[in-house]
Amino acid sequence: MRDLATGRPRLSTLACTVAAMLAFAANSLLCRLALLRGGIDPASFGTVRIVSGAMVLALIVRWRAEGARETGGDWLSAAMLFAYVAFFSFAYVSLAAGTGALILFGAVQLTMFGAALRAGERFAPLACAGLALAALGLVYLVLPGVSAPPFAGAASMALAGAAWGVYSLRGRGALDPLGATAGNFLRAAPMALALWILFVGSAHADTEGILLAVASGAITSGVGYAIWYTALRELSAMRAATVQLSVPPITAFGAVLFLAEPLTLRLVLASVVILGGIALVLAGRARK
């Protein structure tokens, strides 16, 4: 619920938001592991990710209380989900991690802020300063890894960001987040299978690649996206866009813990700046 006196998200919404951001970061790590090691091709990874997510969510929906078993969602949201997964998978074949993160979240921000401004959402000056601070922190974090990107990879990642922005915006009206997510994954599954058939000539996958794709789809995508839809019911579009800037530093810290990547002063400073900026945005009062 939203605090009606202040316009700020309640603790339950903040908890769901944090859980969703952790799931997104874990998903990035799983995708990076699978694709960079060459254990699976992008089309196969995206297909396994969506199909496994659809299967797990369908089981969870069936296990719910009697009378709440119907799935929701819609075809446009499912198409946006599929587009995000597909473009994201293919983009990271040719993009460096820092470059990809900057393009992805830049596209997400532009998409969601454009829709928010069109709908009449506005931020107080303190919240605007927090957004600028978080954005600068992201640029500072990824700047050493940013290089001139190949056009195909950059365009693919920009489309992934736009698709994810639309998918998030549509989730704000979901009355049943779990059912909506399950329905969207179910509708996206045949799209993913069609993509795999299109690229079957170059398809390959080993056991590790498949397991990483299943973990990405069943846990960090399926369950994570359902949690995100729950949080979105109480977040303005601007807040929802801003909090996602936390994913790159969380992913970077995850790489330090699980991939033995070095912990740098740049990562620590950038994370403090990004999270501080997000805190200002969440603390500020959104207005129309």
Secondary structure, DSSP 8 states (H G I E B T S, - for coil): -B-TTT--B-HHHHHHHHHHHHHHHHHHHHHHHHHHTTSB-HHHHHHHHHHHHHHHHHHHHHTS-TT-------HHHHHHHHHHHHHHHHHTTTS-HHHHHHHHHHHHHHHHHHHHHHTT-EE-HHHHHHHHHHHHHHHHHHGGG-----HHHHHHHHHHHHHHHHHHHHHTT-SSHHHHHHHHHHHHHHHHHHHHHHTGGG--B-HHHHHHHHHIIIIIIIIHHHHHHHHHTTS-HHHHHHHGGGHHHHHHHHHHHHS-----HHHHHHHHHHHHHHHHHHHS-EE-
